[in-house]
Every structure is written in C-alpha cells, then in structure tokens.
Amino acid sequence: MNHGFIKVAAITPKIRVADPLYNAEQVIAAMREAAGNGSRVLVFPELVLTGYTCGDLFLQQLLLEQAEEALYQVLRASKELNAISFIGTVWRDHGCLYNVLAVVNRGNLIGLIPKKNIPNYGEFYEKRHFEPGPDAAILVPFRHEEEHYMVPLGTDILFTCGEVQNLVLAAEVCEDVWAPMPPSIRHALAGATVIVNGSASDEAIGKGVYRRDLVTGQSGRLLCGYVYASAGEGESSTDLVFGGHNLIAENGSLLAESRRFQNETVTAVIDVDKLESERRRNTSFPSGRTAETTYIRIPFHIQQELTALPQPPSRTPFVPTDKKNREERCEEILSIQEMGLKKRLEHTGCRHAVIGISGGLDSTLALLVTVKAFDDLGLPRNGIHAITMPCFGTTDRTYKNACIMAQAVGASLQEIPIRDAVRTHFRDIGHDESVHDVTYENGQARERTQVLMDVANQIDGMVIGTGDMSELALGWATYNGDHMAMYGVNAGVPKTLVRHLVHYYAETSASKELAAALFDVLDTPVSPELLPPEEGKISQKTEDLVGPYELHDFFLYYMLRYGFAPDKIYRLALLAFDGSYEPIVIRKWLYTFYRRFFSQQFKRSCLPDGPKVGSVAISPRGDWRMPSDASGRIWLEQIRAIDEIEKSFEQ
C-alpha cells in the first residue's frame, strides 16, 4: 500500500545555547508535531540539544551531564511517536568527546553517528573539543536508570526499515558533505537510499546558493534522497549568524527548501522505490555488496501506512509545465531530430526526402524537422517530396492543411489518390469493401507505404517515418505500413510532446500562412482517417478507440522510466487526473495500455532507425529490449486485482 513513499522532515527549533533541558523540550515538541503530520524520518541540526556555539563550555562537566539528561527525555518522549529521529548532541566515551547524531526510534537509542571530518579553519575550531568518529562501528555503553545496553557508534551504520522495503537510512554531520570524500558516498554505495545530515552551517554571502547546489548535487550523484537540517536562530551571534537553511533533495531535484533566517520545518515525500529503480538501471552505480564490508545494519520500525503525497504528479511528465522550460525543451528536441536526420541524409548522400503528408500532427512534425535538416545541409526545399494520398477516410480539412503546409515550406507537393489501387487490391484478395474491418484499414496504410517507398526509389530519396513513440508503445501502427520507413524522426517523441513541438514551431518559426495551418492541425482530432467520414467530418478518432494519449503517455513514462508496477501507476494517475477521469476510466485504459504494450512488441522489435530525444525510449537497439512473446499476465492480473479491491471497499 505504501508504494515506497516516505515523508521526511528537516526541523530547526529555536534553542538556547548551553541549556540542554530547554532544548530537549523544543525538540520533543517539534518531533510530536512533525510525526503527527505524517513525517516518519525527522532530522534535527548538529548539536541541537546543547547548541553548536557553546565553545569551551563543551569542556564543562555539567553541560555534558545535562546533555545526557536531555537525550533521556527525548528517548522517553519518542516511545509514543511513529518515527525515526536524528538528533544532534554530544557523546562521551573513554575520554573522547564526539559530535554525534543520536538515532532514536520508539524509545530506543539505536545508533550514534559521529562527525568524521572535524573543521578547524576559518571560523571553525572544533578540534579543540571533538574527536573525529571511527568508520567501523564500536559498541559503547548506554546507561540510564534501569536502561542498560550497548549502542553502536560509528559512521558505517545503515538503518533498515522493515515496513518500507527500500528505505535504508545513513547519516553524516555537517562538514562531512563539504569534504572531498564525504561519508555519504560510502553510505550510498553500501545501500543507503536516504542520507540525512544534521548541520550547523553559518551564513555568509553566496553560501546559501552553494549549500543548495551541494545538497542537490550530492543527491543526484548518489541517486539518493538527502535531508539536510541546519542550525538557525537561537545559536550565539557573537561572531556568526545561522540561517536554519533546511533542504530536502531527491536524485538531483530540490523537493523542499526553507526560508533562511526563519527556523522553519520543511517536509517532502521521497520515493525510495524510484531511487532503487534508478540504481538498478544505472550500471555506473556499483553494487553495494563490495562497499558494505564494514557496515552494520540496524533495523527500525515505523507503522506502515499509505503516505499522502503533498501534491499530485504532473499530468504531462514528458512536457515541462513552465513555459520557459517547455520552450527550451522544444528547441532542444527539434535540434536533436534535425541533427539525426541531417546525419542520415549526409551519410547516404540523399538529396531528396519523401514524406506522406496527411494533415495530422505526426506527419506535420516530420515535415517541419525535414525542412530544418534540409536548411542546415543547404539543400533546396523542393527536394522534400510531400505526398498526399487521399482515400476513403480523407477529409477536406486535413487534405487542405496538408497542401497548405507543403506549399508554405517550399516542398514539392504531389497528390497520388490510392482509392483505385486499394480497390484493386481488395478484389485481388477477395475482400468486400463494405466490410470496414482491420483488412480494410490496413490495406490503405500499406498501400500508402508502398507508394512512398517506390517514389523514393524513383528519385533516389529517403522515406521519412512519421510515427511517434506513443503510437509505437500501443502498437497503433500498421505493421509494414506506417510502421515502416527509412528513418523515423518522431520515434522518440511521445504524442503529448508532438503537440507542443508543433505549437512551438508555429509560434517561433512559421510564416503567417504556415502558422494558421499548424494551429488548425493542432485543433484537428487525432485520427488515422481510414474509415469514411460522416457528413464530411472525421469519423474515426484514435483516442475514442485506444484511449486518451495523455493517460497513455503518463502510464508509459512511469512504466519505462522507473519500472513501477500497475498499482503504483494507477495511484499516481488517480492523483494527477483527479476531476478529469473517473477511477474506472483510468483502470480501463491502464488495462488497455498494458495489454497492447505486451502484445505489440513485435512491431517495436523491428523499428527503423530514429533518434532518442528523452529519458524514455523504446528502440530495440537502445533503451528497451523485450521479447516479442513475453507474457503480460502478472501485470494485467494486478490491474484486475485493483478493480476487485476497490469493489470490496465500496461494498
């Protein structure tokens, strides 16, 4: 039920320097509030129970004893809390004083993580008071009243959660992440999926930006979640000011950030299953088995529950919601498509390209990309042969737009009606033209491809494929029909992104006449136009038959990019499309997606060449290699199980 989501919190309470019992009260109040709000991993600043700025007061026996008592109070209060907490304090052992994060879970002290890199430069003079902690854990005695047990102290400790499979925690303290060889590198390679850091990082001009980049960069490099809690108001301002700059990052993305100088608590939901998926597919991330020889694993427990996401995922994971980012993405993709086609034309010596232009989105994008490639090569645009092949389903609207666009870009426009050829073919194979079945539809698609291939042979040209990634994922292409080409420029572009690419071109690069046609194409229902029109309008709408492309692109992204199971994708879709689609509709098209994805792999196994443009691709030579006869049973059964579970809830 949890699906690998875990809510974490970075907390900066307002403390008093050298007043551990008061500080314990503030920590306990913050723990209760954060745990009550659903956070299950709580991270506090370095030395939060004493104050980081105690200076030589760290050498005072009374302060150290009070710090111990403060920790005991925190332990007692934690018994009732469904959380694991990392709390900065001091720890004495064999004449050494350590700067540690005390790891607390349900009334138990389960570990002590000492600071490894002790700064003694600039404004820092920690070596005056603290010893660097050992890597390999040692056992130190913990005694308080009737409590008496041994606690591991060391940096090489992993905390494993029995209730959330891939939640493995490790910790480092402040300077450790700023050092050339942060302990978090070892932690991640040993299997930690979430790194926590209790810090007391003072403020200086420009330091906030650097700190943010450091934390997000470390999370990206280590494919992990990173929770950073820093000291704030309440620390001494004798020489320094602490801003309470709290940060939560996941795999290079900043999930949450506090306002500096505000002592805020920030929370975020980290997807540890997604992080584990990233590591599985990234062969540059070495196996943790070789890195964990000195590590010990300590179990902790939190009550399993369905973690609420703070905000729904984007409905268009392939398309940035921010206009500036979206435009940059569109420009980059068009350049990738253009450069891919340019190389192929240059290599083969082709000076002619052949495109079947239908007036639909995909062939429109292919035409625009081909124009860019020809311009870059210095080839005349009349070497682009745009061929329209009207047949039984062609409407005046799409035919007119196809002609306008071809003429507007300066391509050579040729009309080759295929009705008679298709009817002859139907007679040859004994097919009744009034039977509008798959033979009726595919006969037209294959005739069009034959025309394009043969014209290309006539002029020593190259057939440019128009099919997009969403169609190929669903198998919504006629095998050896529109499925085939000599180079498929759209093979890496999902349908939801095709629309934005055409829109971007219309706004930025098109003449007035071309832009008008492009905007009308964008308003035209997606259709293969293989069935006769009704009252002159398109009668066959693709999304009525296979489902909305915005849903299928959502499913495709999370299935291929992260390997999520159908039940998790369904949960994300419910959040993303709340108010747009009923749960039963989402389940229906999710089932359709998986059924078609598995049954149609044979079409993807023999795709023409085409450029990859994003993190998800289905080329059999690159990102997606799957047997054409793989069974989809277990995925389909899980979707059916979702239906049965929800029916039982309703009853």
N, C-alpha and C positions, 0 to 999 in steps of 0.2 A: 504493500500500500504506500510505502514512503517514497519509492522510486529514486532513492539516492539523494533526496533533497535534505539539507540540514541548515537550520537557521543559526547564524553566528552573530556575536555582538562584540564590539570593541568599546570599552567603557572607561571613561575618565571621571572619577568622582572628585569633588573638591575636598582636599585634605588639609591637615595641619602638620607642619614639619615637626618631627620628633614627638608626635602624640599618637602612638600606635593604637590605643584603645578607641580613641575617637575615630581614627581612620578605619578601623575594623567595622564600626557602626555604619560608616558611609559605604564601605564595600558590601556589607551584608544587605543594606537597603537596595543598593544597585543590583546585586545578584537576584534578590527576590523580584524586583521589577522586571529585569530582563528575562528571567526564567518564566515569570508569569505571562510575558508577552510572546512566549514561544521560542526564545533563543535557547539553544542547547549547548553551545560552546561559548563560554564567557571569557574574555581576555581583558586583564587589567594592566596598568602601567608597571614598569620596573619600580621596585621598592615602594609600592603604593602604601604598604602598611606602616612604613617609617617616614616616607618622604625621601626622594632621591638626594636632596640638597642638605642632608644632615651634617656633612663634613666630618670633622673629628669626633662628633657625637657618636659616630659608629663605633668608637673605641670605648664607649661608656657601658658598663655592665648593666645598668638599669634600663637603658634603651633596648638592649638586646633581650633582656628578660621580658620587657613589655611587648616586644615584637613577637615573642613566642606566645605570650598570652593572647595577643590579638589573633594570631593564627588559630589557636584553640577555639576562640569564639567563632571564627569563620567556619571552622570544621563543624562545630555543633549546629550552626545555622544551616549548613549545606545539607544536613540529613534529609530535610523535607523538600529539597529542590531537585527537579528533574533536569540536571545539567552537569557538565564538567567545567571547572573553572581554573584559570591560570592566573595566579595572584603573586605579584612581586613582593619579596620580603628578603630578610637576611637569614643565614643559617650558619650555626657554629658547629665545627667538627674538628677535633684533635688540634686545637689551637689555630685553626684557619677560619676565616670568615668568608662566606660565599654570598654573592649576589645571585639570588635564585628566583625562579618562578615555582611556587608551590602549586602542585596539581591536586585539585580537590574534587572528589566525586562522592556524593551521598554520605557525607560524614567521615570519609576516609581520606587520609593523605596518601596518595598512590604514587607520587614521584616528586623529585626535586630536580629542576633543570637549572644548572649553574651557567652563568655567563662565561663564555670561553675566551673572548677577546676583550681584555681589560684596557680601556683607553687611558693614556697618560700623556696627553699632548693638548696644546691649546688650553681650553677652559676645563679640561678633564684631568683629574688626578686620582683615579680610582685605585691605582696600585698602592696607594698609601693605606688603603683599608681592606681591599679584597684580593683573594687568590683566584686565578683562572680555574675553572672547573675541569675535571677529567672528562675524557671522551667516554671510555668504558665505565659503566656504572659501578659504584661501590655501594655497599649497604651501610646505612647509618641508622643509629637507634632513634626511635621516636618514643618519648615518654611524656605522658600527661595523665595525672590522677590514675585511673585504672587502665588507661590505654598504654600498651607497650608492644611495639612491633618494629620491624626493620623496614626502612624505606630506601629504595634505590635513588642514588644521587649521581647524575652524570648527564652528558649531552646525548649519548646514543641510546635514547629510550623512545619507543613507539607506543602510543596508546591506542588500542584497538577496540572498536565498538562492536559488541555482539549483536546489536539490534539493527545497525546500518552497515551493511557488509563492507563497503569500500571506504568507510570513514576511518582513516588512520591518521592520528594527530602526532605532531612533533613540535618542539619549541626551540627558539633561540631568543637571546636577550639583546635588545638594542644594538650595540656596536657590532654584534655578530654579523648582521646583514650588511653592514657597511664595510666589512673586512674583505680582503682579496679572496679568501676561501671561506665563505660563510658555512656554518654547520648545516644550514638548510639544504645545501647541495647533497651532502651525505644522507640527510634525512629523506629527501625525496627519492634518491636512488635506492634507499632501503625500503621504500614503500609508502612513506607518508604522503597522503593526498591533500592534507591541510596543514600548513605551517602557521604557528602563532608566534607573535613577537610582543613581549612586554617591554616598552621602551620609555626612556626619559630623554627625549631629543629636544634640545633647546632651539629657540628660533633665531634666525639671522636672515639677512636679505637674500632671497633666492633659494633658501634652504627648503622651503615648502615644496617647490616645484621639483627639486632634485629628489626629495624624500618620496614624493608621489611616483616619480619615474622609477626610482629604485625598487619600490614595493611591487608596482605593476610589472616591471621588467623581470623581477625575480619570479613572480607567479607564472609569467609566460615561459621563461627559460626552463622552469622546473615542472611545467604542466600541473600546477597545483593551485589550491586556494591559499591565500595569505591574509592573515588577520593581524593588524598592527595597531596596538593601543599605546598611546603616548601620554606622558605626564602633562598636566596643564595647570590651571590656576590653583593656588594653594601651595605650590612649591615656592621656595625662597626666591626673591627677586634681587638678592644682594648684588649679583653680577649678571644673572641670566634671566630670561623670560621663557616660560614653557607654554606652548600654544595648544596642547591637547589635540594634536593633529592625528586623528584616527582614520585608518584606511582599511578597506576590505577589497581584495582583488581576486580574480579567478582567471587563470590562463591568459594573462596579459591584458585583461579588461578590468577597469575600475568599477566595482559594484557599488561602493558607498564611500563617502568622504565627509568628515565632519568639518564644520566651520572652525577655523583656528581661533583660539582665544575665547572659546565658548564652553569648554568642558561638556561636550556632548557625548551621548551614546549613539553609535551608528550600528545598524544591523543590515544583514543581507542574507540571502539564501544561496548557498553554494551547492552545485550539483556534482557530487563526488562520483556518481556513475559516469557522467560525461568526462570527467578528468581521467578516470580509469580507461575509458574508451580511447581517449586521445593518446594515452601512453601505449596501449596495445597496438595501435596502428603506426606509431612513430618509432621506427627501428633505430633512430639515433638516441632514443631514450633507453639506456641499458637495463638489463634485468636486475631487479633488486636483490636477487639471491646472492650475487657476488659482493654486494655492498653492505650486507647486514650482519656480517660475521660477529661484530662486537655489540650488536644491538640486542636489547631485551624488549620483549613485548608485554605490555601490561594491559589487561582488559579493564574496560569500564562499562558502565551501563546507563543508558537513558531509556525511558519508556518509549516504545515505538509508537509512532502516530503519523497521521497524514499531515505533513508540513505544508502550511499555506504559503503560496508564492506571493511576494509583495506586489508584483504587477504581472499581468499576463504577458506571455512571449509575443513577439511581433508576429502579425498575421502574414507578413511577407519576409521570411528570413533571407531570401535572396536579394531583397531590394531595401536599401537604406531608407529609413523614414525621413531623415533630414535632407532637405532639398540640395544643399551644397554637396553633401557626401554622395547623394544619389547622382548628381550631375558628374561628379568626378569619377564615380564608378562606371557610368555610361560611357564616358570618354575613353576610359581605360579599356573597357571591353571592346568597343568598336575598334580601337587600335590593335588589340590582340587578334580580333577576327581579320582585320585588314592585313596585318603582317603575316598571319598564317597563309592566307590566300595569295598574298604577294610572293612569298617564297615558293609556293607550289607552281604558280604561273611562271615565275622566273626560272625555276629548275627545269620545267618541261618545255620551255620556250614557247608556250601558248600565248598567242596574241588575241585570242577570241574566247569568250565565255558564253555559255548557253544557260539561260535561266527560264524555267517555266514560271511565268508571272500570272498569278491568279486574282490579284486584288485583295489577298488576305495578308495577315500580319507577317507570317514567316517568309513568304517569297518577297514581300516588301523589304524586310530587313536584309535578306540575302542580296537584293538588288543594290541597296544603299552601301553595303560592305564592298560589293564588287566595284562600284563606282569609286570608292575611296582607294581600293587597291590599284585600279587602272590609273587613276590620277597620280598615285605615288610612283608607279612604274613609267609614267609618261606615255602611256598607251592611249590612243584615241577612244573616246567613249563609244563610238559606233561599233567598236569591236565587241561590245556587250550585246548579245542577241537575246532580247526579251521576247519570249514566245508565249502568246496566249492561245489556249486550246479549248475553246468553248465546246460544251457538250450538254448533256441532258439537264444538269443542275445549275448551269451558269446563269447568273442574274445580270441584269443590265447594270446594276450598281457596281458590282465587283469588276465586270468587264470594262466599264468606263474608267474606273480608278486605275486599273492595270494599264490601260492605254495612256492615260494622262501622265502617270508616273514614268513610264518608259520614255515617253517623248520629252518630259521635263528634264530628265537627267541626260538626254542626248544619246540614249541607247537605240539600237536598231530594233524596231518593233515589227514582229511578224505574227500574223494570225493564221493558225492551222486548225480549222474545225476538225474534230475527231468523231463526230456522230456517225458518219457513214462507215468509217473504219471499225468502230466498235460494233455497229450493227452487223457488219460482215463477219466479224469475229464471233458474235453471238450465233449467227446462222451456222458458222463452221463447227461450233461446239454443241449446237442444238440447245441453246438457251433462249427461253421465252423472254423477250424484252419487257413484258408487262410484270414479270416477277422481279421485284426490287430487293433482291437478296444480296449476300456478300459477293456473289459472282457478278452481279450487275454493277456493284460499286467498284470492285477491284479490277474488273475488266477495263474500266475507264482509266483508273490510276496507272495500270500497267501500259496501256496504250500511250498515255502521255509520256511516260518514261521512255518508251521505245522511240517516240518521236524526238525527244530531246537527245538521246544517245546517237541516233542516226544523223541528226542535224550536226551534232558535234563532230561526227566522223567526216561529214561533208566539208566542213570548214576548218578542220584540224583544230577544234576547240575543246573546251573542258566544261562538262556539265557541273553546275554549282548546286549542291544539295541545299534544300530549304528547311528540312525537318528540324524541330527543336528538341531539347533534352526531355521535356515533359511528355511529348508525344512518344519518344523512344522508350521512356520509362514505362508507359502504359501499353506500349505496342500499338499505339494508334497510328499505324502506318502500314501501307500495303507492301508485303514482302515482295521484293524485286519490282516494286512500283516506286512511289515517292520515298520509300526506304533506301533507294539506291541512288548514288551519284558518284562523281569523280573526286569531289572534295566537299565536305559538309560544313559550311561556315557556321551554322547555328547549332551544331550537335552538342555544344557545351552550355547552351543558353536556355534556361527554363522559360516557360511561357509567360509567367508573370513579369519577367525581366525583358522579354522581347517587346512587350507593350511599352515599357519605359524607354527602351533604346530608340524605338521609332518616334516616340513623343519628343525625346531629347533632340534627335536629328531634325525633326520638324521645327523645333524652336530655335535651333542654333545654326543650322547649315543649309536649310532648304529655301528655295525661291518661294515667292508668294503662291504661285500656281502649284508647285510641288507640295508645299505645306498644307494647302487646302485639301489636296487628295490624301495626304498622310493622315490628317485629322479625321477624314471621313472613313479611312481604313480602320482607324482606332475605334470608331463608333460602330463598325460593322460586326455582327455576331460571328464568332469563330465557327467555321463550317468547312467541310471538305467539298461541299457543293456537288455531291454525287447523285442526289435524288432530285427529281423535278421540282422547281419552285411552285409555291402556292400563291396565286394571284400576283405573280411577278416577284415575290419575296422569298428569301431563303427559308426552306422548309426543314433543313437538316442542321440542327445546332449541336455542335460537338459536346458542349457542357451539359446538355439535356441527356445525352447518351452515356457519357463516361463520368460525368461529374464535374463540379467546378474546379478549374485549374488552380485557383488559389488554395483550395484544400489539398489537391494532389501535390502541389509544389511544397506545401507545408509538410505533408507526410514524407515526401521524397527527401527533403532536407534532413529531417531528424532520423530517418531510417539509415541513409547512406553516410551522412556526416558523423553521426555519433553511435550508430548501431542500436538505437533504442528499440525496445520491444513495442508491439502494437498498443499494449495497455498504457504505457507511458506516453506514447504519441497521442493517443486518444485523450488522455488527461490534459496534455498541453493544448490540444486543439479545442477542448471544451472551454478553456480559459481564453484562448486567443480569439475564438469566434463566438463568444457568448453574445447572444442577442441577434446573431446573423443566421445561425443554423441550429436547429434542434439537435439534441444528442442522437436521436435515432437517425437523422440525416447524416451526421458525421460518421456514425458507425457504418452506415450503408456504404458510403463512398470509401471509407477506410478498408472495408472488406473488398470492394471493387479494386482498389489500388493494389492490395497485396495479391489478389487473385490474378490480375493482369500482369503484375510485375513478374511473378514467377512463371506464368505460362508463356510470356512473350520474350524471354531471354534469348531465344534462338535468333530473333531479329537483331538484337544488340551484339550477338556474338560475331556478326559479320558486317559490322558498320564500316562505311567508308571512312577514310581519314578526315579529321577535323580538329580544330584547336580546343584545348581545355581553357576555360576562362575563369573558373572559380574553384572553391574548395571541394565542390561536389561534381563528379563527372562519371560517366558510365561507359567510357571507351573500354572495349575488351583488351586493349593493349596497354591500358594505364590503370585507372583507379578502381575499376570494377571487373573482377574476373569471377564468373559464376557459371556453373554447369547449366546447360540449356534444359536439362531434365531434372534439376533439383526440385525436391518436394516442398511445397509451401504449407503443408498440413499443420505444423505446430503453430505457425503464425495465424492461420485462419481459425484454428481452434481457440486460440486466445481471444480473438475478436468475438467469436460466438460466445465464449465464456463471459465476456464483459456484458453482453446482452442478457444472459441468464442471471448474472449477479444483480444487475440493475432492476430486472423484473422482480427478483426476490425482495429488494429494498422497497419497491412500490407496493408489494403485497403486505 
